[in-house]
Amino acid sequence: MARSFVVVVLFVSVLCFSSASARKISEKFYVEGKIYCDPCHFEFESRLSFPLSGVNVTLECINGKNNTMTYMKNSTTDANGLYRIPVRGDHQEDICVVVADSPNEGECKEVMPNKSDRIILTNNMGAASRARFVNPLGFMTQTIDSQCNIVVHELGLDNLDD
């Protein structure tokens, strides 16, 4: 009786450890975000902002201990300025950053200070979802749109100096 109990315990242990290690290998996250154009130079989205399609976005993970690149994956924004980057593996020890390249075409090529954003890619952060969302990243036009003064008033930003 005791011997069969030991066999059952060993079998269950092996099963648990093998499924846990198989899960670690196949862990997959999705990094999702948006790239937009700010014609008002607000450095945040407004009703005049519009999505940028065809922008190259790169996810880079660097090991914090030895400063080596551990993962890199590229994507491109769709017509709605959205991108989704599939990521394999857990990157708990890494510093992962999403970087947007300046658009090749169009009027929106001025770089904003928030051209990149960090993202945590590990199961050990309390999030149940496999999706990891990056703050919207933007670029600006060279000139400010004439309708921006109306948006400033709508947002109550014209009274900040008082």
C-alpha positions in Angstrom: 0.0 0.0 0.0 2.8 2.4 1.0 4.7 1.6 -2.2 1.7 2.3 -4.5 1.2 5.6 -2.6 4.9 6.6 -3.3 4.4 5.7 -7.0 1.3 7.8 -7.3 3.1 10.8 -5.6 6.1 10.4 -7.9 3.8 10.2 -11.0 1.8 13.3 -9.9 5.0 15.2 -9.2 6.6 14.4 -12.5 3.4 15.4 -14.3 3.2 18.7 -12.4 6.9 19.6 -13.1 6.7 18.6 -16.7 3.6 20.7 -17.4 5.1 23.7 -15.6 8.4 23.5 -17.6 6.5 23.0 -20.8 4.4 26.1 -20.0 7.5 28.2 -19.4 8.9 27.3 -22.8 5.6 28.2 -24.6 4.8 31.3 -22.6 3.6 33.9 -25.0 2.7 37.6 -24.5 1.3 40.2 -26.8 2.6 43.7 -26.6 -0.1 46.1 -27.9 0.0 49.8 -28.5 -0.9 52.8 -30.7 1.1 55.4 -32.6 -0.5 58.7 -33.3 0.2 62.2 -34.7 -0.3 65.3 -32.5 -0.9 68.3 -34.8 -1.2 70.6 -31.7 2.2 69.8 -30.0 0.3 68.9 -26.8 2.3 65.7 -26.3 -0.9 63.9 -25.6 -3.9 62.7 -27.7 -6.6 65.2 -28.5 -9.6 65.1 -30.8 -7.4 66.4 -33.6 -4.8 63.6 -33.2 -4.9 60.9 -35.8 -3.4 57.4 -36.1 -0.2 56.8 -38.0 -0.1 53.7 -40.2 3.0 52.0 -41.5 5.2 53.1 -38.6 7.9 50.5 -37.7 7.8 49.5 -34.0 10.5 47.5 -32.3 10.4 45.6 -29.0 13.9 45.3 -27.4 14.6 43.4 -24.3 18.0 43.8 -22.6 19.3 41.7 -19.7 19.7 44.1 -16.8 22.7 42.1 -15.3 25.0 41.9 -18.3 23.5 44.4 -20.7 23.0 42.0 -23.6 20.1 41.9 -26.0 17.9 38.9 -25.2 15.0 39.5 -27.5 14.0 41.7 -30.4 10.9 41.7 -32.5 9.5 44.2 -35.1 6.0 45.1 -36.1 4.2 47.8 -38.2 1.2 49.8 -37.3 -2.1 49.2 -39.2 -4.5 51.8 -40.6 -5.7 52.6 -37.1 -2.2 53.2 -35.8 -2.3 49.9 -33.8 0.3 47.3 -33.5 0.6 43.9 -31.8 3.9 42.1 -31.2 3.9 38.5 -30.2 6.6 37.7 -27.6 7.9 34.2 -26.6 9.2 33.5 -23.2 9.3 35.2 -19.8 11.5 38.3 -19.6 11.5 38.9 -15.8 15.2 39.7 -15.7 15.1 42.0 -18.8 14.4 45.6 -19.4 12.0 45.7 -22.3 11.3 48.8 -24.3 9.0 49.5 -27.3 10.6 52.0 -29.7 8.8 53.7 -32.6 10.8 54.8 -35.7 9.9 58.1 -37.2 7.4 57.8 -40.0 8.9 57.8 -43.5 6.0 59.6 -45.1 3.5 62.3 -44.3 3.6 65.5 -42.3 4.1 64.0 -38.9 7.8 63.4 -38.4 8.7 65.5 -35.4 9.8 63.3 -32.5 8.1 63.6 -29.1 9.9 63.0 -25.8 7.8 59.8 -25.4 9.2 58.0 -28.4 9.6 54.8 -26.4 8.0 53.1 -23.4 9.0 50.3 -21.0 6.9 47.2 -20.7 7.0 44.3 -18.2 6.9 40.9 -19.8 6.7 38.3 -17.0 4.0 36.2 -15.3 5.3 37.4 -11.9 3.5 40.8 -11.9 0.0 39.8 -11.0 -1.6 40.3 -14.4 -3.8 37.4 -15.6 -4.0 38.5 -19.2 -1.3 37.7 -21.8 -1.8 41.2 -23.3 0.6 43.9 -22.2 -0.4 47.5 -23.2 2.1 50.2 -24.0 1.2 53.9 -23.5 0.4 55.6 -26.9 3.5 56.9 -28.6 3.3 60.0 -30.7 4.9 62.2 -33.3 4.1 65.9 -34.1 3.7 67.9 -37.2 6.2 70.7 -37.9 3.5 73.3 -37.8 0.6 73.6 -35.4 -2.9 73.1 -36.7 -5.1 76.3 -36.7 -7.9 74.4 -34.9 -5.7 73.7 -31.9 -6.6 77.0 -30.2 -10.3 75.8 -30.1 -9.1 72.5 -28.5 -7.1 74.4 -26.0 -10.2 76.3 -25.0 -12.4 73.1 -25.0 -9.9 71.4 -22.6 -9.7 74.5 -20.3 -6.0 74.8 -20.9 -6.2 78.5 -21.8 -6.9 79.4 -18.1 -3.9 77.7 -16.6 -1.8 80.9 -16.6 -4.2 82.7 -14.3 
